[in-house]
Amino acid sequence: MKTENLSFISPLDEARAMDAARVLNSIKGVSKVAITTASGTVNVGFDDDVTSIQEVRTALLKAGFAVKRSGHGEEGMCCGSCGS
């Protein structure tokens, strides 16, 4: 199981947070969803043999929830050529 933290671009009220949780819980392989409306973050636990953080981001985007992009290399996708 893998856990990732995502930050929403726009603030969420309780109703929107419930909608986002519903979207995330509908993804096969997602086992944990914890949204903090005050900070606009979500902690998602998922089986990375079944789904990926990219699929989670895509599902949120399709449902109208924009999340901040990851920083350089945060998703383990750094080529290392720049030295950072």
PDB file with SEQRES, HELIX, SHEET and CRYST1 records, atoms N, CA, C and O in Angstrom:
SEQRES   1 A   84  MET LYS THR GLU ASN LEU SER PHE ILE SER PRO LEU ASP          
SEQRES   2 A   84  GLU ALA ARG ALA MET ASP ALA ALA ARG VAL LEU ASN SER          
SEQRES   3 A   84  ILE LYS GLY VAL SER LYS VAL ALA ILE THR THR ALA SER          
SEQRES   4 A   84  GLY THR VAL ASN VAL GLY PHE ASP ASP ASP VAL THR SER          
SEQRES   5 A   84  ILE GLN GLU VAL ARG THR ALA LEU LEU LYS ALA GLY PHE          
SEQRES   6 A   84  ALA VAL LYS ARG SER GLY HIS GLY GLU GLU GLY MET CYS          
SEQRES   7 A   84  CYS GLY SER CYS GLY SER                                      
HELIX    1 AA1 GLU A   14  ASN A   25  1                                  12    
HELIX    2 AA2 ILE A   53  LYS A   62  1                                  10    
SHEET    1 AA1 3 LYS A   2  SER A   7  0                                        
SHEET    2 AA1 3 THR A  41  PHE A  46 -1                                        
SHEET    3 AA1 3 VAL A  30  THR A  36 -1                                        
CRYST1    1.000    1.000    1.000  90.00  90.00  90.00 P 1           1          
ATOM      1  N   MET A   1       0.843  -1.179   0.000  1.00  0.00           N  
ATOM      2  CA  MET A   1       0.000   0.000   0.000  1.00  0.00           C  
ATOM      3  C   MET A   1       0.884   1.237   0.000  1.00  0.00           C  
ATOM      4  O   MET A   1       1.949   1.264   0.617  1.00  0.00           O  
ATOM      5  N   LYS A   2       0.427   2.236  -0.692  1.00  0.00           N  
ATOM      6  CA  LYS A   2       1.149   3.490  -0.796  1.00  0.00           C  
ATOM      7  C   LYS A   2       0.239   4.608  -0.282  1.00  0.00           C  
ATOM      8  O   LYS A   2      -0.983   4.519  -0.398  1.00  0.00           O  
ATOM      9  N   THR A   3       0.831   5.650   0.280  1.00  0.00           N  
ATOM     10  CA  THR A   3       0.077   6.801   0.766  1.00  0.00           C  
ATOM     11  C   THR A   3       0.653   8.064   0.147  1.00  0.00           C  
ATOM     12  O   THR A   3       1.870   8.247   0.109  1.00  0.00           O  
ATOM     13  N   GLU A   4      -0.229   8.935  -0.338  1.00  0.00           N  
ATOM     14  CA  GLU A   4       0.189  10.206  -0.942  1.00  0.00           C  
ATOM     15  C   GLU A   4      -0.654  11.336  -0.366  1.00  0.00           C  
ATOM     16  O   GLU A   4      -1.826  11.148  -0.042  1.00  0.00           O  
ATOM     17  N   ASN A   5      -0.046  12.505  -0.242  1.00  0.00           N  
ATOM     18  CA  ASN A   5      -0.759  13.714   0.156  1.00  0.00           C  
ATOM     19  C   ASN A   5      -0.892  14.616  -1.056  1.00  0.00           C  
ATOM     20  O   ASN A   5       0.084  14.860  -1.764  1.00  0.00           O  
ATOM     21  N   LEU A   6      -2.097  15.111  -1.296  1.00  0.00           N  
ATOM     22  CA  LEU A   6      -2.358  16.036  -2.389  1.00  0.00           C  
ATOM     23  C   LEU A   6      -2.958  17.309  -1.811  1.00  0.00           C  
ATOM     24  O   LEU A   6      -3.663  17.269  -0.803  1.00  0.00           O  
ATOM     25  N   SER A   7      -2.676  18.439  -2.454  1.00  0.00           N  
ATOM     26  CA  SER A   7      -3.236  19.724  -2.028  1.00  0.00           C  
ATOM     27  C   SER A   7      -4.165  20.242  -3.111  1.00  0.00           C  
ATOM     28  O   SER A   7      -3.796  20.300  -4.284  1.00  0.00           O  
ATOM     29  N   PHE A   8      -5.365  20.615  -2.712  1.00  0.00           N  
ATOM     30  CA  PHE A   8      -6.324  21.192  -3.652  1.00  0.00           C  
ATOM     31  C   PHE A   8      -5.945  22.640  -3.935  1.00  0.00           C  
ATOM     32  O   PHE A   8      -5.451  23.341  -3.052  1.00  0.00           O  
ATOM     33  N   ILE A   9      -6.176  23.087  -5.165  1.00  0.00           N  
ATOM     34  CA  ILE A   9      -5.872  24.468  -5.534  1.00  0.00           C  
ATOM     35  C   ILE A   9      -6.899  25.413  -4.925  1.00  0.00           C  
ATOM     36  O   ILE A   9      -6.544  26.478  -4.421  1.00  0.00           O  
ATOM     37  N   SER A  10      -8.173  25.025  -4.968  1.00  0.00           N  
ATOM     38  CA  SER A  10      -9.247  25.850  -4.405  1.00  0.00           C  
ATOM     39  C   SER A  10      -9.663  25.298  -3.046  1.00  0.00           C  
ATOM     40  O   SER A  10      -9.612  24.089  -2.819  1.00  0.00           O  
ATOM     41  N   PRO A  11     -10.077  26.193  -2.136  1.00  0.00           N  
ATOM     42  CA  PRO A  11     -10.537  25.729  -0.823  1.00  0.00           C  
ATOM     43  C   PRO A  11     -11.782  24.843  -0.964  1.00  0.00           C  
ATOM     44  O   PRO A  11     -12.565  24.998  -1.902  1.00  0.00           O  
ATOM     45  N   LEU A  12     -11.948  23.928  -0.029  1.00  0.00           N  
ATOM     46  CA  LEU A  12     -13.099  23.035  -0.035  1.00  0.00           C  
ATOM     47  C   LEU A  12     -13.961  23.280   1.190  1.00  0.00           C  
ATOM     48  O   LEU A  12     -13.455  23.408   2.305  1.00  0.00           O  
ATOM     49  N   ASP A  13     -15.281  23.346   0.969  1.00  0.00           N  
ATOM     50  CA  ASP A  13     -16.187  23.343   2.112  1.00  0.00           C  
ATOM     51  C   ASP A  13     -16.540  21.872   2.381  1.00  0.00           C  
ATOM     52  O   ASP A  13     -16.091  20.979   1.662  1.00  0.00           O  
ATOM     53  N   GLU A  14     -17.326  21.635   3.395  1.00  0.00           N  
ATOM     54  CA  GLU A  14     -17.647  20.256   3.776  1.00  0.00           C  
ATOM     55  C   GLU A  14     -18.334  19.486   2.646  1.00  0.00           C  
ATOM     56  O   GLU A  14     -18.027  18.316   2.416  1.00  0.00           O  
ATOM     57  N   ALA A  15     -19.263  20.141   1.941  1.00  0.00           N  
ATOM     58  CA  ALA A  15     -19.991  19.464   0.864  1.00  0.00           C  
ATOM     59  C   ALA A  15     -19.048  19.054  -0.263  1.00  0.00           C  
ATOM     60  O   ALA A  15     -19.135  17.935  -0.769  1.00  0.00           O  
ATOM     61  N   ARG A  16     -18.152  19.950  -0.656  1.00  0.00           N  
ATOM     62  CA  ARG A  16     -17.192  19.636  -1.727  1.00  0.00           C  
ATOM     63  C   ARG A  16     -16.200  18.562  -1.263  1.00  0.00           C  
ATOM     64  O   ARG A  16     -15.786  17.714  -2.054  1.00  0.00           O  
ATOM     65  N   ALA A  17     -15.825  18.602   0.002  1.00  0.00           N  
ATOM     66  CA  ALA A  17     -14.926  17.579   0.540  1.00  0.00           C  
ATOM     67  C   ALA A  17     -15.589  16.203   0.480  1.00  0.00           C  
ATOM     68  O   ALA A  17     -14.937  15.211   0.154  1.00  0.00           O  
ATOM     69  N   MET A  18     -16.875  16.144   0.794  1.00  0.00           N  
ATOM     70  CA  MET A  18     -17.615  14.878   0.713  1.00  0.00           C  
ATOM     71  C   MET A  18     -17.667  14.388  -0.730  1.00  0.00           C  
ATOM     72  O   MET A  18     -17.527  13.193  -0.987  1.00  0.00           O  
ATOM     73  N   ASP A  19     -17.870  15.316  -1.676  1.00  0.00           N  
ATOM     74  CA  ASP A  19     -17.884  14.946  -3.097  1.00  0.00           C  
ATOM     75  C   ASP A  19     -16.530  14.385  -3.524  1.00  0.00           C  
ATOM     76  O   ASP A  19     -16.462  13.368  -4.214  1.00  0.00           O  
ATOM     77  N   ALA A  20     -15.453  15.053  -3.110  1.00  0.00           N  
ATOM     78  CA  ALA A  20     -14.104  14.595  -3.456  1.00  0.00           C  
ATOM     79  C   ALA A  20     -13.842  13.216  -2.853  1.00  0.00           C  
ATOM     80  O   ALA A  20     -13.258  12.352  -3.508  1.00  0.00           O  
ATOM     81  N   ALA A  21     -14.270  13.008  -1.615  1.00  0.00           N  
ATOM     82  CA  ALA A  21     -14.087  11.709  -0.958  1.00  0.00           C  
ATOM     83  C   ALA A  21     -14.847  10.620  -1.705  1.00  0.00           C  
ATOM     84  O   ALA A  21     -14.354   9.501  -1.851  1.00  0.00           O  
ATOM     85  N   ARG A  22     -16.042  10.947  -2.175  1.00  0.00           N  
ATOM     86  CA  ARG A  22     -16.844   9.987  -2.935  1.00  0.00           C  
ATOM     87  C   ARG A  22     -16.119   9.581  -4.222  1.00  0.00           C  
ATOM     88  O   ARG A  22     -16.072   8.404  -4.579  1.00  0.00           O  
ATOM     89  N   VAL A  23     -15.554  10.579  -4.910  1.00  0.00           N  
ATOM     90  CA  VAL A  23     -14.801  10.310  -6.141  1.00  0.00           C  
ATOM     91  C   VAL A  23     -13.623   9.389  -5.839  1.00  0.00           C  
ATOM     92  O   VAL A  23     -13.410   8.394  -6.532  1.00  0.00           O  
ATOM     93  N   LEU A  24     -12.870   9.722  -4.812  1.00  0.00           N  
ATOM     94  CA  LEU A  24     -11.681   8.934  -4.476  1.00  0.00           C  
ATOM     95  C   LEU A  24     -12.035   7.517  -4.040  1.00  0.00           C  
ATOM     96  O   LEU A  24     -11.370   6.557  -4.431  1.00  0.00           O  
ATOM     97  N   ASN A  25     -13.074   7.389  -3.237  1.00  0.00           N  
ATOM     98  CA  ASN A  25     -13.478   6.062  -2.762  1.00  0.00           C  
ATOM     99  C   ASN A  25     -14.028   5.179  -3.875  1.00  0.00           C  
ATOM    100  O   ASN A  25     -14.094   3.960  -3.718  1.00  0.00           O  
ATOM    101  N   SER A  26     -14.425   5.781  -5.004  1.00  0.00           N  
ATOM    102  CA  SER A  26     -14.942   4.997  -6.125  1.00  0.00           C  
ATOM    103  C   SER A  26     -13.828   4.397  -6.983  1.00  0.00           C  
ATOM    104  O   SER A  26     -14.097   3.567  -7.851  1.00  0.00           O  
ATOM    105  N   ILE A  27     -12.591   4.806  -6.751  1.00  0.00           N  
ATOM    106  CA  ILE A  27     -11.461   4.300  -7.530  1.00  0.00           C  
ATOM    107  C   ILE A  27     -11.040   2.940  -6.972  1.00  0.00           C  
ATOM    108  O   ILE A  27     -10.758   2.800  -5.783  1.00  0.00           O  
ATOM    109  N   LYS A  28     -11.006   1.954  -7.850  1.00  0.00           N  
ATOM    110  CA  LYS A  28     -10.589   0.614  -7.430  1.00  0.00           C  
ATOM    111  C   LYS A  28      -9.147   0.678  -6.940  1.00  0.00           C  
ATOM    112  O   LYS A  28      -8.272   1.195  -7.634  1.00  0.00           O  
ATOM    113  N   GLY A  29      -8.903   0.155  -5.751  1.00  0.00           N  
ATOM    114  CA  GLY A  29      -7.565   0.150  -5.173  1.00  0.00           C  
ATOM    115  C   GLY A  29      -7.359   1.192  -4.091  1.00  0.00           C  
ATOM    116  O   GLY A  29      -6.405   1.098  -3.319  1.00  0.00           O  
ATOM    117  N   VAL A  30      -8.246   2.197  -4.020  1.00  0.00           N  
ATOM    118  CA  VAL A  30      -8.140   3.214  -2.966  1.00  0.00           C  
ATOM    119  C   VAL A  30      -8.752   2.639  -1.693  1.00  0.00           C  
ATOM    120  O   VAL A  30      -9.890   2.170  -1.692  1.00  0.00           O  
ATOM    121  N   SER A  31      -7.982   2.683  -0.614  1.00  0.00           N  
ATOM    122  CA  SER A  31      -8.444   2.097   0.644  1.00  0.00           C  
ATOM    123  C   SER A  31      -8.592   3.111   1.770  1.00  0.00           C  
ATOM    124  O   SER A  31      -9.209   2.814   2.793  1.00  0.00           O  
ATOM    125  N   LYS A  32      -8.029   4.309   1.591  1.00  0.00           N  
ATOM    126  CA  LYS A  32      -8.091   5.313   2.653  1.00  0.00           C  
ATOM    127  C   LYS A  32      -8.187   6.702   2.035  1.00  0.00           C  
ATOM    128  O   LYS A  32      -7.451   7.030   1.105  1.00  0.00           O  
ATOM    129  N   VAL A  33      -9.101   7.514   2.559  1.00  0.00           N  
ATOM    130  CA  VAL A  33      -9.239   8.905   2.127  1.00  0.00           C  
ATOM    131  C   VAL A  33      -9.454   9.752   3.370  1.00  0.00           C  
ATOM    132  O   VAL A  33     -10.409   9.533   4.116  1.00  0.00           O  
ATOM    133  N   ALA A  34      -8.574  10.718   3.597  1.00  0.00           N  
ATOM    134  CA  ALA A  34      -8.710  11.631   4.732  1.00  0.00           C  
ATOM    135  C   ALA A  34      -8.508  13.051   4.218  1.00  0.00           C  
ATOM    136  O   ALA A  34      -7.399  13.436   3.848  1.00  0.00           O  
ATOM    137  N   ILE A  35      -9.593  13.825   4.197  1.00  0.00           N  
ATOM    138  CA  ILE A  35      -9.537  15.193   3.693  1.00  0.00           C  
ATOM    139  C   ILE A  35      -9.565  16.160   4.865  1.00  0.00           C  
ATOM    140  O   ILE A  35     -10.380  16.022   5.778  1.00  0.00           O  
ATOM    141  N   THR A  36      -8.669  17.140   4.832  1.00  0.00           N  
ATOM    142  CA  THR A  36      -8.636  18.208   5.824  1.00  0.00           C  
ATOM    143  C   THR A  36      -9.030  19.496   5.113  1.00  0.00           C  
ATOM    144  O   THR A  36      -8.256  20.041   4.326  1.00  0.00           O  
ATOM    145  N   THR A  37     -10.245  19.982   5.394  1.00  0.00           N  
ATOM    146  CA  THR A  37     -10.733  21.167   4.686  1.00  0.00           C  
ATOM    147  C   THR A  37      -9.954  22.417   5.067  1.00  0.00           C  
ATOM    148  O   THR A  37      -9.752  23.292   4.226  1.00  0.00           O  
ATOM    149  N   ALA A  38      -9.515  22.518   6.312  1.00  0.00           N  
ATOM    150  CA  ALA A  38      -8.798  23.718   6.758  1.00  0.00           C  
ATOM    151  C   ALA A  38      -7.522  23.952   5.957  1.00  0.00           C  
ATOM    152  O   ALA A  38      -7.200  25.090   5.617  1.00  0.00           O  
ATOM    153  N   SER A  39      -6.799  22.883   5.658  1.00  0.00           N  
ATOM    154  CA  SER A  39      -5.551  23.029   4.903  1.00  0.00           C  
ATOM    155  C   SER A  39      -5.730  22.722   3.423  1.00  0.00           C  
ATOM    156  O   SER A  39      -4.822  22.951   2.625  1.00  0.00           O  
ATOM    157  N   GLY A  40      -6.901  22.205   3.054  1.00  0.00           N  
ATOM    158  CA  GLY A  40      -7.151  21.881   1.654  1.00  0.00           C  
ATOM    159  C   GLY A  40      -6.309  20.727   1.156  1.00  0.00           C  
ATOM    160  O   GLY A  40      -5.850  20.729   0.014  1.00  0.00           O  
ATOM    161  N   THR A  41      -6.106  19.733   2.022  1.00  0.00           N  
ATOM    162  CA  THR A  41      -5.288  18.587   1.637  1.00  0.00           C  
ATOM    163  C   THR A  41      -6.071  17.285   1.755  1.00  0.00           C  
ATOM    164  O   THR A  41      -7.066  17.196   2.475  1.00  0.00           O  
ATOM    165  N   VAL A  42      -5.601  16.296   1.040  1.00  0.00           N  
ATOM    166  CA  VAL A  42      -6.180  14.957   1.132  1.00  0.00           C  
ATOM    167  C   VAL A  42      -5.039  13.952   1.225  1.00  0.00           C  
ATOM    168  O   VAL A  42      -4.042  14.047   0.509  1.00  0.00           O  
ATOM    169  N   ASN A  43      -5.209  12.995   2.114  1.00  0.00           N  
ATOM    170  CA  ASN A  43      -4.274  11.891   2.255  1.00  0.00           C  
ATOM    171  C   ASN A  43      -4.976  10.674   1.666  1.00  0.00           C  
ATOM    172  O   ASN A  43      -6.051  10.287   2.123  1.00  0.00           O  
ATOM    173  N   VAL A  44      -4.362  10.073   0.651  1.00  0.00           N  
ATOM    174  CA  VAL A  44      -4.971   8.953  -0.057  1.00  0.00           C  
ATOM    175  C   VAL A  44      -4.093   7.714   0.103  1.00  0.00           C  
ATOM    176  O   VAL A  44      -2.902   7.738  -0.208  1.00  0.00           O  
ATOM    177  N   GLY A  45      -4.687   6.651   0.583  1.00  0.00           N  
ATOM    178  CA  GLY A  45      -4.004   5.364   0.656  1.00  0.00           C  
ATOM    179  C   GLY A  45      -4.522   4.473  -0.456  1.00  0.00           C  
ATOM    180  O   GLY A  45      -5.732   4.358  -0.649  1.00  0.00           O  
ATOM    181  N   PHE A  46      -3.613   3.839  -1.190  1.00  0.00           N  
ATOM    182  CA  PHE A  46      -4.046   3.017  -2.318  1.00  0.00           C  
ATOM    183  C   PHE A  46      -3.062   1.884  -2.574  1.00  0.00           C  
ATOM    184  O   PHE A  46      -1.896   1.942  -2.186  1.00  0.00           O  
ATOM    185  N   ASP A  47      -3.566   0.863  -3.232  1.00  0.00           N  
ATOM    186  CA  ASP A  47      -2.747  -0.275  -3.644  1.00  0.00           C  
ATOM    187  C   ASP A  47      -2.129   0.087  -4.989  1.00  0.00           C  
ATOM    188  O   ASP A  47      -2.839   0.180  -5.990  1.00  0.00           O  
ATOM    189  N   ASP A  48      -0.820   0.290  -5.022  1.00  0.00           N  
ATOM    190  CA  ASP A  48      -0.182   0.734  -6.261  1.00  0.00           C  
ATOM    191  C   ASP A  48      -0.029  -0.386  -7.286  1.00  0.00           C  
ATOM    192  O   ASP A  48       0.515  -0.159  -8.367  1.00  0.00           O  
ATOM    193  N   ASP A  49      -0.498  -1.584  -6.966  1.00  0.00           N  
ATOM    194  CA  ASP A  49      -0.595  -2.642  -7.974  1.00  0.00           C  
ATOM    195  C   ASP A  49      -1.916  -2.538  -8.736  1.00  0.00           C  
ATOM    196  O   ASP A  49      -2.077  -3.138  -9.799  1.00  0.00           O  
ATOM    197  N   VAL A  50      -2.859  -1.772  -8.183  1.00  0.00           N  
ATOM    198  CA  VAL A  50      -4.189  -1.652  -8.774  1.00  0.00           C  
ATOM    199  C   VAL A  50      -4.406  -0.282  -9.406  1.00  0.00           C  
ATOM    200  O   VAL A  50      -5.009  -0.186 -10.475  1.00  0.00           O  
ATOM    201  N   THR A  51      -3.929   0.767  -8.769  1.00  0.00           N  
ATOM    202  CA  THR A  51      -4.106   2.129  -9.283  1.00  0.00           C  
ATOM    203  C   THR A  51      -2.827   2.923  -9.043  1.00  0.00           C  
ATOM    204  O   THR A  51      -1.865   2.410  -8.471  1.00  0.00           O  
ATOM    205  N   SER A  52      -2.824   4.172  -9.481  1.00  0.00           N  
ATOM    206  CA  SER A  52      -1.635   5.016  -9.328  1.00  0.00           C  
ATOM    207  C   SER A  52      -2.050   6.412  -8.899  1.00  0.00           C  
ATOM    208  O   SER A  52      -3.222   6.779  -8.985  1.00  0.00           O  
ATOM    209  N   ILE A  53      -1.084   7.180  -8.440  1.00  0.00           N  
ATOM    210  CA  ILE A  53      -1.380   8.556  -8.046  1.00  0.00           C  
ATOM    211  C   ILE A  53      -1.822   9.365  -9.261  1.00  0.00           C  
ATOM    212  O   ILE A  53      -2.613  10.298  -9.122  1.00  0.00           O  
ATOM    213  N   GLN A  54      -1.331   9.029 -10.436  1.00  0.00           N  
ATOM    214  CA  GLN A  54      -1.768   9.718 -11.651  1.00  0.00           C  
ATOM    215  C   GLN A  54      -3.250   9.458 -11.917  1.00  0.00           C  
ATOM    216  O   GLN A  54      -3.975  10.369 -12.317  1.00  0.00           O  
ATOM    217  N   GLU A  55      -3.705   8.224 -11.697  1.00  0.00           N  
ATOM    218  CA  GLU A  55      -5.121   7.906 -11.869  1.00  0.00           C  
ATOM    219  C   GLU A  55      -5.971   8.644 -10.841  1.00  0.00           C  
ATOM    220  O   GLU A  55      -7.076   9.091 -11.152  1.00  0.00           O  
ATOM    221  N   VAL A  56      -5.463   8.772  -9.627  1.00  0.00           N  
ATOM    222  CA  VAL A  56      -6.172   9.511  -8.577  1.00  0.00           C  
ATOM    223  C   VAL A  56      -6.312  10.971  -8.986  1.00  0.00           C  
ATOM    224  O   VAL A  56      -7.401  11.538  -8.898  1.00  0.00           O  
ATOM    225  N   ARG A  57      -5.218  11.584  -9.432  1.00  0.00           N  
ATOM    226  CA  ARG A  57      -5.249  12.981  -9.881  1.00  0.00           C  
ATOM    227  C   ARG A  57      -6.224  13.170 -11.046  1.00  0.00           C  
ATOM    228  O   ARG A  57      -6.988  14.135 -11.075  1.00  0.00           O  
ATOM    229  N   THR A  58      -6.191  12.245 -12.003  1.00  0.00           N  
ATOM    230  CA  THR A  58      -7.063  12.335 -13.175  1.00  0.00           C  
ATOM    231  C   THR A  58      -8.528  12.245 -12.774  1.00  0.00           C  
ATOM    232  O   THR A  58      -9.353  13.000 -13.288  1.00  0.00           O  
ATOM    233  N   ALA A  59      -8.862  11.343 -11.871  1.00  0.00           N  
ATOM    234  CA  ALA A  59     -10.247  11.204 -11.411  1.00  0.00           C  
ATOM    235  C   ALA A  59     -10.722  12.481 -10.730  1.00  0.00           C  
ATOM    236  O   ALA A  59     -11.850  12.923 -10.950  1.00  0.00           O  
ATOM    237  N   LEU A  60      -9.862  13.077  -9.902  1.00  0.00           N  
ATOM    238  CA  LEU A  60     -10.229  14.333  -9.243  1.00  0.00           C  
ATOM    239  C   LEU A  60     -10.430  15.442 -10.270  1.00  0.00           C  
ATOM    240  O   LEU A  60     -11.392  16.205 -10.184  1.00  0.00           O  
ATOM    241  N   LEU A  61      -9.530  15.533 -11.234  1.00  0.00           N  
ATOM    242  CA  LEU A  61      -9.625  16.568 -12.262  1.00  0.00           C  
ATOM    243  C   LEU A  61     -10.903  16.416 -13.082  1.00  0.00           C  
ATOM    244  O   LEU A  61     -11.583  17.406 -13.352  1.00  0.00           O  
ATOM    245  N   LYS A  62     -11.235  15.196 -13.479  1.00  0.00           N  
ATOM    246  CA  LYS A  62     -12.455  14.943 -14.254  1.00  0.00           C  
ATOM    247  C   LYS A  62     -13.703  15.313 -13.467  1.00  0.00           C  
ATOM    248  O   LYS A  62     -14.725  15.672 -14.051  1.00  0.00           O  
ATOM    249  N   ALA A  63     -13.623  15.227 -12.137  1.00  0.00           N  
ATOM    250  CA  ALA A  63     -14.762  15.562 -11.278  1.00  0.00           C  
ATOM    251  C   ALA A  63     -14.785  17.042 -10.903  1.00  0.00           C  
ATOM    252  O   ALA A  63     -15.662  17.481 -10.158  1.00  0.00           O  
ATOM    253  N   GLY A  64     -13.822  17.815 -11.418  1.00  0.00           N  
ATOM    254  CA  GLY A  64     -13.817  19.252 -11.168  1.00  0.00           C  
ATOM    255  C   GLY A  64     -12.960  19.710 -10.006  1.00  0.00           C  
ATOM    256  O   GLY A  64     -13.095  20.845  -9.548  1.00  0.00           O  
ATOM    257  N   PHE A  65     -12.079  18.846  -9.521  1.00  0.00           N  
ATOM    258  CA  PHE A  65     -11.197  19.197  -8.413  1.00  0.00           C  
ATOM    259  C   PHE A  65      -9.771  19.326  -8.924  1.00  0.00           C  
ATOM    260  O   PHE A  65      -9.170  18.344  -9.361  1.00  0.00           O  
ATOM    261  N   ALA A  66      -9.235  20.529  -8.869  1.00  0.00           N  
ATOM    262  CA  ALA A  66      -7.855  20.743  -9.305  1.00  0.00           C  
ATOM    263  C   ALA A  66      -6.925  20.577  -8.110  1.00  0.00           C  
ATOM    264  O   ALA A  66      -7.172  21.122  -7.034  1.00  0.00           O  
ATOM    265  N   VAL A  67      -5.858  19.819  -8.313  1.00  0.00           N  
ATOM    266  CA  VAL A  67      -4.853  19.637  -7.269  1.00  0.00           C  
ATOM    267  C   VAL A  67      -3.530  20.204  -7.755  1.00  0.00           C  
ATOM    268  O   VAL A  67      -3.239  20.234  -8.951  1.00  0.00           O  
ATOM    269  N   LYS A  68      -2.742  20.649  -6.792  1.00  0.00           N  
ATOM    270  CA  LYS A  68      -1.442  21.234  -7.129  1.00  0.00           C  
ATOM    271  C   LYS A  68      -0.538  20.171  -7.724  1.00  0.00           C  
ATOM    272  O   LYS A  68      -0.613  18.994  -7.371  1.00  0.00           O  
ATOM    273  N   ARG A  69       0.310  20.609  -8.626  1.00  0.00           N  
ATOM    274  CA  ARG A  69       1.288  19.703  -9.232  1.00  0.00           C  
ATOM    275  C   ARG A  69       2.340  19.336  -8.195  1.00  0.00           C  
ATOM    276  O   ARG A  69       2.622  20.110  -7.280  1.00  0.00           O  
ATOM    277  N   SER A  70       2.904  18.174  -8.344  1.00  0.00           N  
ATOM    278  CA  SER A  70       3.976  17.729  -7.452  1.00  0.00           C  
ATOM    279  C   SER A  70       5.228  18.531  -7.718  1.00  0.00           C  
ATOM    280  O   SER A  70       5.446  19.026  -8.824  1.00  0.00           O  
ATOM    281  N   GLY A  71       6.048  18.654  -6.692  1.00  0.00           N  
ATOM    282  CA  GLY A  71       7.346  19.283  -6.857  1.00  0.00           C  
ATOM    283  C   GLY A  71       8.285  18.354  -7.612  1.00  0.00           C  
ATOM    284  O   GLY A  71       7.976  17.180  -7.813  1.00  0.00           O  
ATOM    285  N   HIS A  72       9.393  18.863  -8.014  1.00  0.00           N  
ATOM    286  CA  HIS A  72      10.372  18.105  -8.792  1.00  0.00           C  
ATOM    287  C   HIS A  72      10.788  16.826  -8.073  1.00  0.00           C  
ATOM    288  O   HIS A  72      11.331  16.874  -6.970  1.00  0.00           O  
ATOM    289  N   GLY A  73      10.532  15.695  -8.697  1.00  0.00           N  
ATOM    290  CA  GLY A  73      10.944  14.408  -8.153  1.00  0.00           C  
ATOM    291  C   GLY A  73      10.100  13.863  -7.018  1.00  0.00           C  
ATOM    292  O   GLY A  73      10.426  12.805  -6.480  1.00  0.00           O  
ATOM    293  N   GLU A  74       9.023  14.544  -6.629  1.00  0.00           N  
ATOM    294  CA  GLU A  74       8.215  14.089  -5.495  1.00  0.00           C  
ATOM    295  C   GLU A  74       7.508  12.771  -5.759  1.00  0.00           C  
ATOM    296  O   GLU A  74       7.209  12.034  -4.820  1.00  0.00           O  
ATOM    297  N   GLU A  75       7.239  12.463  -7.009  1.00  0.00           N  
ATOM    298  CA  GLU A  75       6.551  11.218  -7.326  1.00  0.00           C  
ATOM    299  C   GLU A  75       7.530  10.133  -7.734  1.00  0.00           C  
ATOM    300  O   GLU A  75       7.141   9.123  -8.320  1.00  0.00           O  
ATOM    301  N   GLY A  76       8.811  10.347  -7.421  1.00  0.00           N  
ATOM    302  CA  GLY A  76       9.809   9.349  -7.750  1.00  0.00           C  
ATOM    303  C   GLY A  76      10.149   9.298  -9.223  1.00  0.00           C  
ATOM    304  O   GLY A  76      10.649   8.287  -9.715  1.00  0.00           O  
ATOM    305  N   MET A  77       9.881  10.385  -9.928  1.00  0.00           N  
ATOM    306  CA  MET A  77      10.092  10.402 -11.365  1.00  0.00           C  
ATOM    307  C   MET A  77      11.176  11.403 -11.743  1.00  0.00           C  
ATOM    308  O   MET A  77      11.011  12.166 -12.694  1.00  0.00           O  
ATOM    309  N   CYS A  78      12.253  11.406 -11.026  1.00  0.00           N  
ATOM    310  CA  CYS A  78      13.350  12.325 -11.290  1.00  0.00           C  
ATOM    311  C   CYS A  78      14.419  11.603 -12.099  1.00  0.00           C  
ATOM    312  O   CYS A  78      14.853  10.512 -11.730  1.00  0.00           O  
ATOM    313  N   CYS A  79      14.837  12.209 -13.190  1.00  0.00           N  
ATOM    314  CA  CYS A  79      15.855  11.560 -14.020  1.00  0.00           C  
ATOM    315  C   CYS A  79      17.248  11.723 -13.434  1.00  0.00           C  
ATOM    316  O   CYS A  79      18.156  10.960 -13.764  1.00  0.00           O  
ATOM    317  N   GLY A  80      17.421  12.714 -12.566  1.00  0.00           N  
ATOM    318  CA  GLY A  80      18.701  12.929 -11.913  1.00  0.00           C  
ATOM    319  C   GLY A  80      19.700  13.743 -12.703  1.00  0.00           C  
ATOM    320  O   GLY A  80      20.785  14.043 -12.203  1.00  0.00           O  
ATOM    321  N   SER A  81      19.360  14.106 -13.923  1.00  0.00           N  
ATOM    322  CA  SER A  81      20.339  14.792 -14.768  1.00  0.00           C  
ATOM    323  C   SER A  81      20.617  16.231 -14.349  1.00  0.00           C  
ATOM    324  O   SER A  81      21.669  16.775 -14.687  1.00  0.00           O  
ATOM    325  N   CYS A  82      19.699  16.856 -13.624  1.00  0.00           N  
ATOM    326  CA  CYS A  82      19.924  18.249 -13.233  1.00  0.00           C  
ATOM    327  C   CYS A  82      20.680  18.353 -11.907  1.00  0.00           C  
ATOM    328  O   CYS A  82      21.156  19.431 -11.551  1.00  0.00           O  
ATOM    329  N   GLY A  83      20.792  17.256 -11.184  1.00  0.00           N  
ATOM    330  CA  GLY A  83      21.542  17.261  -9.931  1.00  0.00           C  
ATOM    331  C   GLY A  83      20.744  17.698  -8.721  1.00  0.00           C  
ATOM    332  O   GLY A  83      21.307  17.840  -7.636  1.00  0.00           O  
ATOM    333  N   SER A  84      19.417  17.919  -8.878  1.00  0.00           N  
ATOM    334  CA  SER A  84      18.633  18.323  -7.701  1.00  0.00           C  
ATOM    335  C   SER A  84      17.744  17.218  -7.213  1.00  0.00           C  
ATOM    336  O   SER A  84      17.021  17.395  -6.233  1.00  0.00           O  
TER     337      SER A  84                                                      
END                                                                             
